[in-house]
Amino acid sequence: MEKTQQKSRLPWGDIGFASAMAAFTLWYLFDSYHASSRTTNLVLILPVGILVLALAVGIALRPFLVGRKTAVEAAPAPTEETVADPAPVTEQAQDKPWASIGVMILFAAYICAIPFAGFDVSSAVFLAISLFQDGERRPLVLLVGPILFAAAATLAFKMIIPFPLPTLLL
Amino acid sequence: MVDLNALMGAMDLMASSSNAWLLIIPGLLIGLIFGCIPGLQTSLAMALVLPATMTMDLMSAIFLLTAVFTGSMFGGGISAILMNIPGTSSAVATAFDGYPMTRRGEHGEALGLALAASAIGTMLGYLVLLIVIAPLAGFVLKLGPTEMFIVVLWGLTLIAGLDSGSVARGILAGAFGLLIGTVGMSSNGVIRGTLGVPELLDGIAIVPAMIGMFAASELFSLKGNSYIVAEGSARRVSIGSIAKGALQVLRYPGVILRGGLLGVLVGAVPGVGSSISNLVSYKWEKGRKAVPGERKFGEGNPRGLVASESANSSSEGGSMVSLFALGIPGGAGTAILLAAFNMHNITGGPRFLRDHGDIVYAVIAANIVQAIALFFVGFLALQLLGAVVRLRMSWIRPSVLILAALGSYGIIGTMQGPLTLLAFALLGWLMKRYGYSVPAMVIGLLLARMAEGELLRSYQISGGNFSYVLDRPITLVMAALLLLSLMVPFLRKRLTASKAAA
């Protein structure tokens, strides 16, 4: 019973992320080796890859090796930026990842929609949905605000960038 | 020290270029606007201005481009302070204490402090450059590929060390960045890790990746907050608070001097300066004895903000050393300046300083004037640029994400930009969530190609014989310093533990 509880409290997200980095590195080392096994190709990749593998495997295995208590202590140390962040934001990111994941899914949908709907339409829709998600319910603000912002941003970038910008209406 | 003949020639050149002076204020404004909007980088601003300089004389072109450069170097700090998103990689350490000051409602003071530190730092950087350019250029010429590789590693370990909680995660992040930065076609024509995607042949698009990682760590987590600054009254950016902050800089003459000198020294090393100088200075200041009653670093300590801004601004002066002396651009900004020289049939390199000393000194003198102009232009423009904190968070998050998507498209010109932004935004969020250093990863990504190139050259010169390094005293000294900087966090931990045990 105790063992089951211990297992369920392991930092699986942390372990999974470190394992994913290790897996990517392993694949990248194989891919680079297959591309060319000459020293000139692997002079940086091989030593750095081995370092990444060793550290990532060490971080992934640490919770299993040192036990739950130490694993919790060894879990995400605050970085300079998270220290800089005041508690409410960090807590929100740590404790309620689903809110952030929702934003990410919406952002991913926006980026994927650009080739079809252009920057103008997709930006306006993305902004309107984001505002609605954040509790904005005034129809005028939801309709006019995003259209004005998306139009202004798209036209400004159309003027300043040296490439044609994908748009649907503008 | 100073070539007086060339200096007199520079004065004549400047006096005869009256039109060039008129371009300083528009240049600074363009730089400030581009710098403070995440997604619009210094390099993009300068690249967009570059075609306009084709019809200008050389002095006008250089005055305009360096004004954009100076403006955007400070502009990058504005978004770092107000949104925790460094507008450029040289403003990473500015966010460490600048953003906590904003969260405390001290954004006016933080902006004023950063502006004054930037203006003085820029001036200091160019003053030092004026005095030491000839001897410093001689020193940089002595750096071979082994020394350059050690410098890159040193920069990365410094960032890993900044991640005070877990050095292992910091080093892993930096090394992972180095690894990802080598994806694509190598200088030997070997294709690695592209999965057959032709867009990856030139490697990861670094600027969109950088925006994605920094934007993600803040914007994806900000949902639900009404305003950046919680208190309504604190959202106002008044001239008074900016002036108060600017005057506060007088309390930190030592910090500015140290930051300025470090910035010039680190900035003089090609490819490293602008990204590393702010972190080196911040780390240096953090390691010094705490002043009684001051806030901790990372919680809104003005000393950290001044250290970062003075160093990144003075590194601009330092980066000109390699441009003038070696013809090697220290970064994207100086690469565009080099392109401007080429457009006017002037080739950078060791002979440049000897043959065109008057132009070099004229550029230095003009930049000292620009630093003074930056203070006044920035002071007036900050009210406008600082208005971003008056916006609701529900507007800022999606708006900045849209601008970042547009900016990343603008840099690449294809959907590769926004897709890279998205991929690295997700990666950045995961890294922040699990305690890995995002700045270390970004710097690794930025320096990967250079690190591989320098290591490869070292291997080719030495013929794979390690004893070659033993004949390079500068490499040995730098390697010893690197090891020492790696040991410091562990030694400090042991010392603290033994003190606690006693």
HADDOCK unambig.tbl for C-alpha pairs under 7 A between the chains (distance, minus, plus):
assign (segid A and resid 14 and name CA) (segid B and resid 434 and name CA) 5.81 0.50 0.50
assign (segid A and resid 28 and name CA) (segid B and resid 193 and name CA) 5.90 0.50 0.50
assign (segid A and resid 31 and name CA) (segid B and resid 192 and name CA) 6.40 0.50 0.50
assign (segid A and resid 31 and name CA) (segid B and resid 193 and name CA) 6.18 0.50 0.50
assign (segid A and resid 32 and name CA) (segid B and resid 192 and name CA) 5.19 0.50 0.50
assign (segid A and resid 32 and name CA) (segid B and resid 193 and name CA) 6.84 0.50 0.50
assign (segid A and resid 35 and name CA) (segid B and resid 190 and name CA) 6.43 0.50 0.50
assign (segid A and resid 35 and name CA) (segid B and resid 191 and name CA) 6.53 0.50 0.50
assign (segid A and resid 35 and name CA) (segid B and resid 192 and name CA) 6.53 0.50 0.50
assign (segid A and resid 36 and name CA) (segid B and resid 190 and name CA) 6.84 0.50 0.50
assign (segid A and resid 40 and name CA) (segid B and resid 456 and name CA) 6.33 0.50 0.50
assign (segid A and resid 43 and name CA) (segid B and resid 456 and name CA) 6.70 0.50 0.50
assign (segid A and resid 44 and name CA) (segid B and resid 452 and name CA) 5.69 0.50 0.50
assign (segid A and resid 45 and name CA) (segid B and resid 179 and name CA) 6.32 0.50 0.50
assign (segid A and resid 48 and name CA) (segid B and resid 175 and name CA) 6.11 0.50 0.50
assign (segid A and resid 48 and name CA) (segid B and resid 179 and name CA) 6.79 0.50 0.50
assign (segid A and resid 49 and name CA) (segid B and resid 179 and name CA) 6.81 0.50 0.50
assign (segid A and resid 52 and name CA) (segid B and resid 172 and name CA) 5.65 0.50 0.50
assign (segid A and resid 52 and name CA) (segid B and resid 175 and name CA) 6.25 0.50 0.50
assign (segid A and resid 52 and name CA) (segid B and resid 176 and name CA) 6.29 0.50 0.50
assign (segid A and resid 55 and name CA) (segid B and resid 168 and name CA) 6.85 0.50 0.50
assign (segid A and resid 55 and name CA) (segid B and resid 172 and name CA) 6.28 0.50 0.50
assign (segid A and resid 76 and name CA) (segid B and resid 434 and name CA) 4.97 0.50 0.50
assign (segid A and resid 76 and name CA) (segid B and resid 435 and name CA) 4.19 0.50 0.50
assign (segid A and resid 77 and name CA) (segid B and resid 165 and name CA) 4.78 0.50 0.50
assign (segid A and resid 77 and name CA) (segid B and resid 166 and name CA) 5.85 0.50 0.50
assign (segid A and resid 77 and name CA) (segid B and resid 435 and name CA) 5.15 0.50 0.50
assign (segid A and resid 78 and name CA) (segid B and resid 165 and name CA) 5.82 0.50 0.50
assign (segid A and resid 78 and name CA) (segid B and resid 435 and name CA) 5.79 0.50 0.50
assign (segid A and resid 79 and name CA) (segid B and resid 163 and name CA) 5.11 0.50 0.50
assign (segid A and resid 79 and name CA) (segid B and resid 165 and name CA) 6.64 0.50 0.50
assign (segid A and resid 79 and name CA) (segid B and resid 435 and name CA) 6.04 0.50 0.50
assign (segid A and resid 79 and name CA) (segid B and resid 436 and name CA) 6.86 0.50 0.50
assign (segid A and resid 79 and name CA) (segid B and resid 437 and name CA) 5.90 0.50 0.50
assign (segid A and resid 80 and name CA) (segid B and resid 96 and name CA) 6.40 0.50 0.50
assign (segid A and resid 80 and name CA) (segid B and resid 162 and name CA) 6.82 0.50 0.50
assign (segid A and resid 80 and name CA) (segid B and resid 163 and name CA) 5.81 0.50 0.50
assign (segid A and resid 80 and name CA) (segid B and resid 298 and name CA) 6.63 0.50 0.50
assign (segid A and resid 81 and name CA) (segid B and resid 96 and name CA) 6.03 0.50 0.50
assign (segid A and resid 83 and name CA) (segid B and resid 298 and name CA) 5.84 0.50 0.50
assign (segid A and resid 84 and name CA) (segid B and resid 96 and name CA) 5.47 0.50 0.50
assign (segid A and resid 84 and name CA) (segid B and resid 97 and name CA) 6.53 0.50 0.50
assign (segid A and resid 84 and name CA) (segid B and resid 99 and name CA) 6.98 0.50 0.50
assign (segid A and resid 84 and name CA) (segid B and resid 100 and name CA) 5.66 0.50 0.50
assign (segid A and resid 84 and name CA) (segid B and resid 298 and name CA) 4.69 0.50 0.50
assign (segid A and resid 84 and name CA) (segid B and resid 299 and name CA) 5.69 0.50 0.50
assign (segid A and resid 85 and name CA) (segid B and resid 100 and name CA) 6.53 0.50 0.50
assign (segid A and resid 89 and name CA) (segid B and resid 221 and name CA) 6.27 0.50 0.50
assign (segid A and resid 89 and name CA) (segid B and resid 222 and name CA) 6.15 0.50 0.50
assign (segid A and resid 92 and name CA) (segid B and resid 221 and name CA) 6.74 0.50 0.50
assign (segid A and resid 93 and name CA) (segid B and resid 221 and name CA) 5.15 0.50 0.50
assign (segid A and resid 94 and name CA) (segid B and resid 433 and name CA) 6.44 0.50 0.50
assign (segid A and resid 100 and name CA) (segid B and resid 220 and name CA) 5.15 0.50 0.50
assign (segid A and resid 100 and name CA) (segid B and resid 221 and name CA) 5.66 0.50 0.50
assign (segid A and resid 103 and name CA) (segid B and resid 220 and name CA) 6.23 0.50 0.50
assign (segid A and resid 104 and name CA) (segid B and resid 220 and name CA) 6.74 0.50 0.50
assign (segid A and resid 108 and name CA) (segid B and resid 422 and name CA) 6.56 0.50 0.50
assign (segid A and resid 111 and name CA) (segid B and resid 418 and name CA) 6.48 0.50 0.50
assign (segid A and resid 111 and name CA) (segid B and resid 419 and name CA) 6.91 0.50 0.50
assign (segid A and resid 123 and name CA) (segid B and resid 402 and name CA) 6.38 0.50 0.50
assign (segid A and resid 127 and name CA) (segid B and resid 398 and name CA) 5.76 0.50 0.50
assign (segid A and resid 127 and name CA) (segid B and resid 399 and name CA) 7.00 0.50 0.50
assign (segid A and resid 130 and name CA) (segid B and resid 398 and name CA) 6.51 0.50 0.50
assign (segid A and resid 131 and name CA) (segid B and resid 394 and name CA) 6.00 0.50 0.50
assign (segid A and resid 131 and name CA) (segid B and resid 395 and name CA) 6.88 0.50 0.50
assign (segid A and resid 134 and name CA) (segid B and resid 224 and name CA) 6.48 0.50 0.50
assign (segid A and resid 134 and name CA) (segid B and resid 394 and name CA) 6.05 0.50 0.50
assign (segid A and resid 161 and name CA) (segid B and resid 410 and name CA) 5.44 0.50 0.50
assign (segid A and resid 163 and name CA) (segid B and resid 410 and name CA) 6.96 0.50 0.50
assign (segid A and resid 163 and name CA) (segid B and resid 413 and name CA) 5.47 0.50 0.50
